[in-house]
Structure formats: C-alpha cells, structure tokens
Amino acid sequence: MDNFSFSVFPNEELLNFRLFQTGWEQCTPLHSFGPFIRNHYLFHYVISGRGFLDATAADGTVQRYDLEAGQGFLISPGQINMYSADQVEPWKYVWLEFDGLRATEYLNDAGLSAIQPIYRPKGMEQSEQVRDIMLYIADHSKDSTLCLIGHLCLFLDALIQSSSTRQETHQTQLRDFYVQEAISYMELHYQRNITVEEIANACRLNRSYFSKLFKEKKGVPPQEFLIRLRLTKAADLMRNTSMAISDISASCGYPNQLQFSKAFKQRYGVSPREWRSQNKLYGKT
C-alpha cells in the first residue's frame, strides 16, 4: 500500500479577481435595463421566467437572444447591451459583476465572450450548481473578501464545467509551458522597461507566433497583460504601503508618473491618488 502522496500545482498567483457588485431580483413584466455600457464583466443567471438580451456587436448590429430559466448571459466591458423581462413570465435572476487578470481567459474557457454571450448548460443539475454558488455570494455579501473571492473562483469553475459551449483545450503541454514561462518572466522583470520581443526571446519564440499563442491562451495580447500586471502590483502597493505614488510608479515599470497616472485611470476609472484614498488599508486600526 502506498504511504506517500505528492502533487505540484500550477502557478495561479495572477488570479487577482475582484467582485464589484452582486444581487438578485424578481422583475416585473417588461422591466428592462439599458442600453448601458459596463466597465467590468457582468453575468446574469435566469432562476425562473423568461426575458431577452439585445447585444450590440462591434459593427453596430444588434443581436437579440431569448432566454429562459437555467440559462444565463454575459455582458462584456465596453459593449452596449439592453435586457428586458418577458411580459407574461417575467424573469427572476441573480447577477455578479467581476473582473481580474484572468477573467477573460476563464470566460473564454466556458465558451463565453462578447460575440457569444449566452450560457446554456449541459444539464439542469450542473446549471443549478452555478445558480447556488451565485446565490450564496449574493446572500453573503458581508462574508470575508477571501471567502467571497473563493466562491467567485468556484462559480467560474462551475460555469466552465457545465457550459455546453465549453472550449476543449487542444494546446499541447509545451505551448502551455511557453505561456507560463512568459508570465514568470513578466513577474520577475515588470519593474523595468521590458518589451514583447524580449519576452518572446526569453521563451525562444518568434515574436509574432508568441503574441498569437499568448492571446489565444490568455485572451489579451502580452503587452496588455503586462500593463494589467504592473497596475495590479501598483494597486497592491497603494493599498498596503505608505510609499509615495511617484516611487510606486517607478517600481512598477513607469518612470514617467504622468504616463502611469493616465494608464491607471484608464484601468480603474479614477486617478491613483483618488483610488488610494478609497482603498488604502495601511494606517487603519
């Protein structure tokens, strides 16, 4: 009989998920919301009843999707959407608004994106698991952040496992290895002015092939991933230390503080100084 077990787990330290809002509602007949544009991902699960989603594509065309209990719909950042309850059987739904460095990747794994926003489950049992996790988050908003983010991870896993549009991976272990090597390189060198070509060279890959491979796996180009990484590191420092913003900017790969402030505001919607005043943890008792 074996008396020893050992496992090595993949590096998941770049999850960096954040919940923005959650809730549920029993809508009245024809109750609608929008047209509206979100800054983060917003997922609705239909608990009962019916309704529809109007989603605007990049070319301006509007696609209507009819939904019923057990299904869900994704609203992507920057996309114009409007949704409405049915007149006869108005829906009840629960929603989560969230984001994170790897949110796009995991949603794509579930087969969900701006061009394919509808969640259809493989079966009701799996669908109900997604519903129950979302309702737990909605009904336990005063739980610890660690608990809620843990349940957000469980929600994303359940979404991927249950989705009928789940993307089965065809990438080899070697290609996954290259992407992880690139992320590790960024983690080690994000403080200085590294380029995509330098990262590709570190992985011994052609730049264009590397960029294509990285985007397929992570959902964003390597340069965008690096920007998000730097800004996430900067936000952590502003939340947890008393370092000057100019020093944080320089330590996260932005020697030009004006460029840093512009990038930060584009990502978080407010200036670094405003964000720190709203989110800092140091100095609190």
FENQUI-V927771 format. One record per residue. N is the residue number from 0. RES is the residue in one small letter. SS is DSSP state (helix for helix, strand for strand, loop for the rest). PSI is psi in degrees with one decimal (none if undefined). D_FIRST is the distance of its C-alpha to the first C-alpha in Angstrom with 2 decimals. Layout:
n=N res=RES ss=SS psi=PSI d_first=D_FIRST
n=N res=RES ss=SS psi=PSI d_first=D_FIRST
//
This chain:
n=0 res=m ss=loop psi=136.8 d_first=0.00
n=1 res=d ss=loop psi=141.2 d_first=3.81
n=2 res=n ss=loop psi=20.8 d_first=6.40
n=3 res=f ss=loop psi=139.0 d_first=9.36
n=4 res=s ss=loop psi=137.9 d_first=11.51
n=5 res=f ss=loop psi=134.8 d_first=15.08
n=6 res=s ss=loop psi=145.6 d_first=17.98
n=7 res=v ss=loop psi=126.7 d_first=21.65
n=8 res=f ss=loop psi=150.4 d_first=24.18
n=9 res=p ss=loop psi=153.9 d_first=27.65
n=10 res=n ss=loop psi=112.1 d_first=30.64
n=11 res=e ss=loop psi=24.1 d_first=32.30
n=12 res=e ss=loop psi=-8.5 d_first=34.71
n=13 res=l ss=loop psi=24.9 d_first=37.73
n=14 res=l ss=loop psi=-56.7 d_first=37.35
n=15 res=n ss=loop psi=46.3 d_first=40.34
n=16 res=f ss=loop psi=152.2 d_first=40.95
n=17 res=r ss=strand psi=133.5 d_first=43.90
n=18 res=l ss=strand psi=135.2 d_first=45.05
n=19 res=f ss=strand psi=-41.9 d_first=48.83
n=20 res=q ss=strand psi=159.2 d_first=49.50
n=21 res=t ss=strand psi=157.5 d_first=48.09
n=22 res=g ss=strand psi=178.9 d_first=49.58
n=23 res=w ss=strand psi=159.1 d_first=50.33
n=24 res=e ss=strand psi=137.2 d_first=53.63
n=25 res=q ss=strand psi=107.9 d_first=55.20
n=26 res=c ss=loop psi=153.3 d_first=57.94
n=27 res=t ss=loop psi=162.3 d_first=61.43
n=28 res=p ss=loop psi=131.1 d_first=62.86
n=29 res=l ss=loop psi=11.9 d_first=63.45
n=30 res=h ss=loop psi=129.5 d_first=62.10
n=31 res=s ss=strand psi=163.1 d_first=61.52
n=32 res=f ss=strand psi=130.6 d_first=60.43
n=33 res=g ss=strand psi=-174.9 d_first=61.71
n=34 res=p ss=strand psi=142.6 d_first=62.59
n=35 res=f ss=strand psi=154.4 d_first=60.54
n=36 res=i ss=strand psi=129.8 d_first=58.62
n=37 res=r ss=loop psi=152.1 d_first=55.40
n=38 res=n ss=loop psi=-11.5 d_first=54.19
n=39 res=h ss=loop psi=174.4 d_first=50.50
n=40 res=y ss=strand psi=139.5 d_first=48.28
n=41 res=l ss=strand psi=119.0 d_first=49.00
n=42 res=f ss=strand psi=129.3 d_first=46.91
n=43 res=h ss=strand psi=136.7 d_first=48.16
n=44 res=y ss=strand psi=129.1 d_first=46.22
n=45 res=v ss=strand psi=112.9 d_first=48.51
n=46 res=i ss=strand psi=-42.0 d_first=47.57
n=47 res=s ss=strand psi=165.0 d_first=50.47
n=48 res=g ss=loop psi=-163.2 d_first=53.79
n=49 res=r ss=strand psi=165.7 d_first=54.98
n=50 res=g ss=strand psi=-170.9 d_first=56.51
n=51 res=f ss=strand psi=157.5 d_first=56.91
n=52 res=l ss=strand psi=130.6 d_first=56.30
n=53 res=d ss=strand psi=114.4 d_first=58.88
n=54 res=a ss=strand psi=131.1 d_first=57.31
n=55 res=t ss=strand psi=125.2 d_first=59.56
n=56 res=a ss=loop psi=171.4 d_first=58.47
n=57 res=a ss=loop psi=-28.7 d_first=59.38
n=58 res=d ss=loop psi=5.1 d_first=62.43
n=59 res=g ss=loop psi=-8.9 d_first=63.74
n=60 res=t ss=loop psi=149.4 d_first=63.05
n=61 res=v ss=strand psi=128.1 d_first=61.67
n=62 res=q ss=strand psi=129.8 d_first=58.96
n=63 res=r ss=strand psi=134.7 d_first=58.66
n=64 res=y ss=strand psi=125.9 d_first=55.38
n=65 res=d ss=strand psi=135.5 d_first=55.35
n=66 res=l ss=strand psi=153.4 d_first=52.37
n=67 res=e ss=strand psi=177.4 d_first=51.16
n=68 res=a ss=loop psi=138.2 d_first=48.54
n=69 res=g ss=loop psi=-11.2 d_first=44.95
n=70 res=q ss=loop psi=176.4 d_first=46.13
n=71 res=g ss=strand psi=171.5 d_first=46.75
n=72 res=f ss=strand psi=145.4 d_first=48.71
n=73 res=l ss=strand psi=131.5 d_first=48.37
n=74 res=i ss=strand psi=123.0 d_first=51.32
n=75 res=s ss=loop psi=152.5 d_first=51.00
n=76 res=p ss=loop psi=135.7 d_first=52.75
n=77 res=g ss=loop psi=-1.4 d_first=56.34
n=78 res=q ss=loop psi=136.6 d_first=56.59
n=79 res=i ss=strand psi=126.7 d_first=59.39
n=80 res=n ss=strand psi=153.3 d_first=58.22
n=81 res=m ss=strand psi=138.1 d_first=59.72
n=82 res=y ss=strand psi=151.1 d_first=58.09
n=83 res=s ss=strand psi=145.9 d_first=59.64
n=84 res=a ss=strand psi=152.2 d_first=58.84
n=85 res=d ss=loop psi=152.5 d_first=60.08
n=86 res=q ss=loop psi=-35.8 d_first=63.40
n=87 res=v ss=loop psi=-44.7 d_first=62.34
n=88 res=e ss=loop psi=72.9 d_first=58.59
n=89 res=p ss=strand psi=140.5 d_first=58.17
n=90 res=w ss=loop psi=156.5 d_first=54.64
n=91 res=k ss=strand psi=130.0 d_first=52.49
n=92 res=y ss=strand psi=162.0 d_first=50.12
n=93 res=v ss=strand psi=144.9 d_first=47.82
n=94 res=w ss=strand psi=157.0 d_first=47.81
n=95 res=l ss=strand psi=132.6 d_first=46.14
n=96 res=e ss=strand psi=126.5 d_first=47.90
n=97 res=f ss=strand psi=171.0 d_first=45.65
n=98 res=d ss=strand psi=175.7 d_first=45.31
n=99 res=g ss=loop psi=163.2 d_first=43.20
n=100 res=l ss=loop psi=-33.9 d_first=42.64
n=101 res=r ss=loop psi=13.4 d_first=40.11
n=102 res=a ss=helix psi=-45.0 d_first=41.62
n=103 res=t ss=helix psi=-43.2 d_first=43.35
n=104 res=e ss=helix psi=-47.8 d_first=40.25
n=105 res=y ss=helix psi=-36.3 d_first=38.18
n=106 res=l ss=helix psi=-39.2 d_first=41.14
n=107 res=n ss=helix psi=-35.2 d_first=41.60
n=108 res=d ss=helix psi=-31.8 d_first=37.97
n=109 res=a ss=loop psi=-0.3 d_first=38.97
n=110 res=g ss=loop psi=21.0 d_first=42.00
n=111 res=l ss=loop psi=138.1 d_first=44.42
n=112 res=s ss=loop psi=-178.8 d_first=47.33
n=113 res=a ss=loop psi=-32.1 d_first=51.09
n=114 res=i ss=loop psi=-10.9 d_first=51.79
n=115 res=q ss=loop psi=78.4 d_first=49.11
n=116 res=p ss=loop psi=-1.7 d_first=49.08
n=117 res=i ss=strand psi=126.9 d_first=48.02
n=118 res=y ss=strand psi=121.7 d_first=44.57
n=119 res=r ss=loop psi=121.8 d_first=43.86
n=120 res=p ss=strand psi=160.7 d_first=40.48
n=121 res=k ss=loop psi=-30.1 d_first=38.41
n=122 res=g ss=loop psi=164.4 d_first=38.55
n=123 res=m ss=helix psi=-32.8 d_first=39.74
n=124 res=e ss=helix psi=-44.9 d_first=36.35
n=125 res=q ss=helix psi=-38.5 d_first=35.44
n=126 res=s ss=helix psi=-41.1 d_first=39.02
n=127 res=e ss=helix psi=-27.2 d_first=38.91
n=128 res=q ss=helix psi=-42.7 d_first=35.92
n=129 res=v ss=helix psi=-47.2 d_first=38.15
n=130 res=r ss=helix psi=-47.1 d_first=40.97
n=131 res=d ss=helix psi=-38.4 d_first=39.04
n=132 res=i ss=helix psi=-41.2 d_first=37.81
n=133 res=m ss=helix psi=-41.5 d_first=41.37
n=134 res=l ss=helix psi=-35.5 d_first=42.87
n=135 res=y ss=helix psi=-46.7 d_first=40.52
n=136 res=i ss=helix psi=-44.7 d_first=41.79
n=137 res=a ss=helix psi=-35.2 d_first=45.37
n=138 res=d ss=helix psi=-1.6 d_first=45.23
n=139 res=h ss=loop psi=43.9 d_first=43.48
n=140 res=s ss=loop psi=-17.2 d_first=45.64
n=141 res=k ss=loop psi=0.9 d_first=45.81
n=142 res=d ss=loop psi=168.4 d_first=42.07
n=143 res=s ss=loop psi=153.9 d_first=41.00
n=144 res=t ss=helix psi=-40.8 d_first=41.22
n=145 res=l ss=helix psi=-42.3 d_first=37.53
n=146 res=c ss=helix psi=-45.1 d_first=36.74
n=147 res=l ss=helix psi=-40.8 d_first=39.25
n=148 res=i ss=helix psi=-34.9 d_first=38.16
n=149 res=g ss=helix psi=-42.5 d_first=34.55
n=150 res=h ss=helix psi=-30.2 d_first=35.82
n=151 res=l ss=helix psi=-39.9 d_first=37.92
n=152 res=c ss=helix psi=-41.4 d_first=34.81
n=153 res=l ss=helix psi=-39.2 d_first=33.22
n=154 res=f ss=helix psi=-46.9 d_first=36.53
n=155 res=l ss=helix psi=-39.4 d_first=36.56
n=156 res=d ss=helix psi=-44.9 d_first=33.03
n=157 res=a ss=helix psi=-37.2 d_first=33.97
n=158 res=l ss=helix psi=-44.9 d_first=37.21
n=159 res=i ss=helix psi=-47.7 d_first=35.55
n=160 res=q ss=helix psi=-31.4 d_first=32.94
n=161 res=s ss=helix psi=-14.0 d_first=35.62
n=162 res=s ss=strand psi=133.5 d_first=38.58
n=163 res=s ss=loop psi=-14.4 d_first=39.92
n=164 res=t ss=loop psi=17.9 d_first=41.32
n=165 res=r ss=loop psi=136.2 d_first=38.06
n=166 res=q ss=loop psi=111.4 d_first=38.20
n=167 res=e ss=loop psi=132.1 d_first=35.37
n=168 res=t ss=loop psi=133.8 d_first=34.66
n=169 res=h ss=loop psi=5.5 d_first=35.73
n=170 res=q ss=loop psi=143.5 d_first=35.51
n=171 res=t ss=loop psi=164.5 d_first=33.36
n=172 res=q ss=helix psi=-30.6 d_first=30.90
n=173 res=l ss=helix psi=-42.7 d_first=33.56
n=174 res=r ss=helix psi=-39.7 d_first=36.24
n=175 res=d ss=helix psi=-39.1 d_first=34.08
n=176 res=f ss=helix psi=-43.2 d_first=33.48
n=177 res=y ss=helix psi=-44.8 d_first=37.26
n=178 res=v ss=helix psi=-43.1 d_first=37.96
n=179 res=q ss=helix psi=-36.4 d_first=35.42
n=180 res=e ss=helix psi=-39.8 d_first=36.95
n=181 res=a ss=helix psi=-42.9 d_first=40.35
n=182 res=i ss=helix psi=-42.2 d_first=39.36
n=183 res=s ss=helix psi=-38.8 d_first=37.92
n=184 res=y ss=helix psi=-42.9 d_first=41.20
n=185 res=m ss=helix psi=-41.9 d_first=43.23
n=186 res=e ss=helix psi=-36.4 d_first=41.30
n=187 res=l ss=helix psi=-27.4 d_first=42.14
n=188 res=h ss=helix psi=11.8 d_first=45.74
n=189 res=y ss=loop psi=-19.4 d_first=47.12
n=190 res=q ss=loop psi=-21.1 d_first=49.49
n=191 res=r ss=loop psi=175.7 d_first=51.63
n=192 res=n ss=loop psi=70.5 d_first=53.52
n=193 res=i ss=loop psi=154.8 d_first=50.90
n=194 res=t ss=loop psi=165.1 d_first=51.70
n=195 res=v ss=helix psi=-38.0 d_first=49.82
n=196 res=e ss=helix psi=-39.2 d_first=50.77
n=197 res=e ss=helix psi=-41.8 d_first=49.24
n=198 res=i ss=helix psi=-43.3 d_first=45.94
n=199 res=a ss=helix psi=-41.6 d_first=45.97
n=200 res=n ss=helix psi=-37.8 d_first=46.73
n=201 res=a ss=helix psi=-28.9 d_first=43.81
n=202 res=c ss=loop psi=-0.7 d_first=41.58
n=203 res=r ss=loop psi=45.8 d_first=43.61
n=204 res=l ss=loop psi=151.8 d_first=44.82
n=205 res=n ss=loop psi=140.1 d_first=48.27
n=206 res=r ss=helix psi=-46.4 d_first=49.57
n=207 res=s ss=helix psi=-40.5 d_first=50.46
n=208 res=y ss=helix psi=-42.8 d_first=47.19
n=209 res=f ss=helix psi=-45.3 d_first=45.25
n=210 res=s ss=helix psi=-41.6 d_first=47.33
n=211 res=k ss=helix psi=-45.6 d_first=46.80
n=212 res=l ss=helix psi=-43.7 d_first=43.02
n=213 res=f ss=helix psi=-44.9 d_first=42.78
n=214 res=k ss=helix psi=-38.0 d_first=44.93
n=215 res=e ss=helix psi=-38.0 d_first=42.98
n=216 res=k ss=helix psi=-41.5 d_first=39.75
n=217 res=k ss=helix psi=-13.0 d_first=41.19
n=218 res=g ss=loop psi=-8.6 d_first=44.22
n=219 res=v ss=loop psi=155.0 d_first=46.68
n=220 res=p ss=loop psi=157.0 d_first=48.12
n=221 res=p ss=helix psi=-35.5 d_first=46.70
n=222 res=q ss=helix psi=-40.6 d_first=49.93
n=223 res=e ss=helix psi=-39.3 d_first=49.69
n=224 res=f ss=helix psi=-41.8 d_first=46.04
n=225 res=l ss=helix psi=-41.2 d_first=47.17
n=226 res=i ss=helix psi=-45.8 d_first=50.03
n=227 res=r ss=helix psi=-39.4 d_first=47.79
n=228 res=l ss=helix psi=-48.3 d_first=45.38
n=229 res=r ss=helix psi=-43.9 d_first=48.34
n=230 res=l ss=helix psi=-34.6 d_first=49.84
n=231 res=t ss=helix psi=-42.6 d_first=46.59
n=232 res=k ss=helix psi=-40.9 d_first=46.26
n=233 res=a ss=helix psi=-42.8 d_first=49.92
n=234 res=a ss=helix psi=-40.6 d_first=49.52
n=235 res=d ss=helix psi=-41.6 d_first=46.65
n=236 res=l ss=helix psi=-39.9 d_first=48.92
n=237 res=m ss=helix psi=-32.9 d_first=51.86
n=238 res=r ss=helix psi=-36.8 d_first=49.86
n=239 res=n ss=helix psi=-5.4 d_first=48.24
n=240 res=t ss=loop psi=170.5 d_first=50.73
n=241 res=s ss=loop psi=15.2 d_first=54.48
n=242 res=m ss=loop psi=144.3 d_first=54.82
n=243 res=a ss=loop psi=146.6 d_first=58.02
n=244 res=i ss=helix psi=-34.8 d_first=57.69
n=245 res=s ss=helix psi=-38.3 d_first=59.30
n=246 res=d ss=helix psi=-38.5 d_first=56.61
n=247 res=i ss=helix psi=-44.0 d_first=53.82
n=248 res=s ss=helix psi=-49.5 d_first=55.50
n=249 res=a ss=helix psi=-37.8 d_first=55.62
n=250 res=s ss=helix psi=-13.2 d_first=52.03
n=251 res=c ss=loop psi=22.0 d_first=50.78
n=252 res=g ss=loop psi=14.5 d_first=52.66
n=253 res=y ss=loop psi=81.8 d_first=56.01
n=254 res=p ss=loop psi=-25.5 d_first=58.66
n=255 res=n ss=loop psi=108.7 d_first=61.26
n=256 res=q ss=helix psi=-31.6 d_first=60.99
n=257 res=l ss=helix psi=-41.5 d_first=63.18
n=258 res=q ss=helix psi=-39.7 d_first=60.85
n=259 res=f ss=helix psi=-47.2 d_first=57.90
n=260 res=s ss=helix psi=-39.9 d_first=59.74
n=261 res=k ss=helix psi=-45.8 d_first=60.61
n=262 res=a ss=helix psi=-40.5 d_first=57.04
n=263 res=f ss=helix psi=-44.9 d_first=55.69
n=264 res=k ss=helix psi=-36.7 d_first=58.26
n=265 res=q ss=helix psi=-34.2 d_first=57.60
n=266 res=r ss=helix psi=-43.7 d_first=53.88
n=267 res=y ss=helix psi=-8.4 d_first=54.16
n=268 res=g ss=loop psi=-9.9 d_first=57.68
n=269 res=v ss=loop psi=165.2 d_first=59.10
n=270 res=s ss=loop psi=160.1 d_first=60.00
n=271 res=p ss=helix psi=-41.0 d_first=57.58
n=272 res=r ss=helix psi=-43.9 d_first=59.79
n=273 res=e ss=helix psi=-43.3 d_first=59.84
n=274 res=w ss=helix psi=-42.3 d_first=56.08
n=275 res=r ss=helix psi=-42.1 d_first=55.49
n=276 res=s ss=helix psi=-27.2 d_first=57.89
n=277 res=q ss=helix psi=-22.6 d_first=56.02
n=278 res=n ss=helix psi=-4.3 d_first=52.43
n=279 res=k ss=loop psi=143.1 d_first=52.38
n=280 res=l ss=loop psi=-29.5 d_first=50.05
n=281 res=y ss=loop psi=147.7 d_first=51.20
n=282 res=g ss=loop psi=-7.9 d_first=53.94
n=283 res=k ss=loop psi=148.9 d_first=52.99
n=284 res=t ss=loop psi=none d_first=52.37
//
